[in-house]
Amino acid sequence: MKQAFTGAAAIRGPSEALFPPWPERQRIDDYLTRELARAQERVAAGSATPTLDMDAFRRELAGFDFAVPRPLPALLDWSVGMLEHGVVHLTHSRYFGLFNPNPSFPAQCADRIVGSFNPQVASSATSPAAVALEAHVIRMVAQRAGLPAQSGGHFTSGGSEANYTALLCALTRAHPQFATDGARAFPGPPVFYASKECHRSWVKIAHQAGIGRSAARLVATDGSGRMATTALAAAIAADLASGCIPVLIVASAGTTNAGVIDPLPDCAELAQRHGLWYHVDAAWGGAMIASEKLRSVLTGLERADSATIDAHKWFATTMGCGMFLARDAGALSAVFQVAASYMPSHEMSVDPYMNSAQWSRRFLGLRLFLSLASAGWEGHAAHIERAVEQAARIRQGLEARGWSVVNDSPLAVLTVVPPPALGCPRTIVERVLKSGRAWVSLARFEERDVVRICVTHGETSEEDLSILLEALTRV
Ligand SMILES: Cc1ncc(COP(=O)(O)O)c(C=O)c1O
């Protein structure tokens, strides 16, 4: 017989606001799906830039003291409206922005599935299928990048986390006592090298890793945004002579400002000569591995000890979804192994919590899995090649109107300078953003202000390109 609790008040039922009955959930879910589709239609026809009155919004926000519950459907309407009017739209086909994508539909479906099951992907005992799927996707991507069959890696929150992992691997390999003693283990200050055009996550990473920001040696470029290997060799020699300990060379394969690819084979060569870890930061450009036609621009990637490729950039998944690829998966356990009796599994080269910086983790890999499985490498190649072609069209259009393209990139990003009569890059960017007709950015490339235009959307049309050209050149 069931034992009843006696002497205590009955426990209240579940909070219906948090866990509504299933028919109610379905009704709200259908409503939300419909409203989101309508909002995206309005976004497509409207401004690419925020139109929200932020003072009014802050006042509205202050009214949420969470004392009195409000009905969810109204809150959902409010949330959709906030995003519809209060952010730059990556889903707008004239977002020529930073590397953030218009997310692919399969990736959005993955988010929905994962949000519903909410698996804990820290441990293989908790989520065996999810852990195996992520490992499979990582292996396939690593092999496509030219790394050997025994390569490993994991999904990360983004490129910054993946880059941080590279530095930790390099430091751990450089000195057997780094794991226990940190930077104190080294007989001199550990340092690493990346070009002065590298992503600025590297500077933060040096700080985070406890070796100090000055450990990030930002090497001169050759005047076209590419790391100058003579300057790199000289910097290594000078550091060795002064008692510093070089541990890592970072080559960018697609710089953030200008899509420039560092001389990967030369960087690999120098790293090998000095016994340094060689990392390729291909956060955006790495997706070129999908294209048989264009992937040769990444020659030298296959020699990397590790690489960063963000799925949430040119593989067009939702954010944040980066990847860290390692030639030797064992390097990861050397950094992240840990004993925790409360964890349900302890498999050294398998369990994500023992091989990556995160502990609790979201099942990110399904996004890229569904994208690759439904579109194939071929579909992703078409996505990339289309963007590169569109960048070439923009280039032609601007050059015909007297603009100069100042970067030389095989990827889909242009850094451009207007003819003097049109004004300076800053005023042009401000004017375009104010018009809401497109989103472009101001950047500095090789000591000059430029307008940066990157094709990222995937559904940008010929008409969008004409509107962009018009918005850039109309005074
Ligand atoms: C070359 C490069 N590396 C790293 C990053 C950082 O990636 P995330 O913003 O995903 O952390 C970026 C971002 O644009 C990048 O362009």
The ligand as a MOL file (V3000), in Angstrom:
LIG
                    3D

  0  0  0     0  0            999 V3000
M  V30 BEGIN CTAB
M  V30 COUNTS 16 16 0 0 0
M  V30 BEGIN ATOM
M  V30 1 C 39.5350 35.8780 -36.7310 0
M  V30 2 C 38.6380 35.8840 -35.5220 0
M  V30 3 N 38.9930 35.1860 -34.4390 0
M  V30 4 C 38.2310 35.1620 -33.3380 0
M  V30 5 C 37.0460 35.8410 -33.2750 0
M  V30 6 C 36.2230 35.8170 -32.0170 0
M  V30 7 O 35.0980 35.0160 -32.1900 0
M  V30 8 P 33.8340 35.1130 -31.2220 0
M  V30 9 O 33.2830 36.4780 -31.4110 0
M  V30 10 O 32.9760 34.0130 -31.7200 0
M  V30 11 O 34.3160 34.8690 -29.8410 0
M  V30 12 C 36.6160 36.5710 -34.3910 0
M  V30 13 C 35.3530 37.3130 -34.3800 0
M  V30 14 O 34.9890 37.9840 -35.3010 0
M  V30 15 C 37.4370 36.5960 -35.5360 0
M  V30 16 O 37.1020 37.2930 -36.6210 0
M  V30 END ATOM
M  V30 BEGIN BOND
M  V30 1 1 1 2
M  V30 2 1 2 3
M  V30 3 2 2 15
M  V30 4 2 3 4
M  V30 5 1 4 5
M  V30 6 1 5 6
M  V30 7 2 5 12
M  V30 8 1 6 7
M  V30 9 1 7 8
M  V30 10 2 8 9
M  V30 11 1 8 10
M  V30 12 1 8 11
M  V30 13 1 12 13
M  V30 14 1 12 15
M  V30 15 2 13 14
M  V30 16 1 15 16
M  V30 END BOND
M  V30 END CTAB
M  END
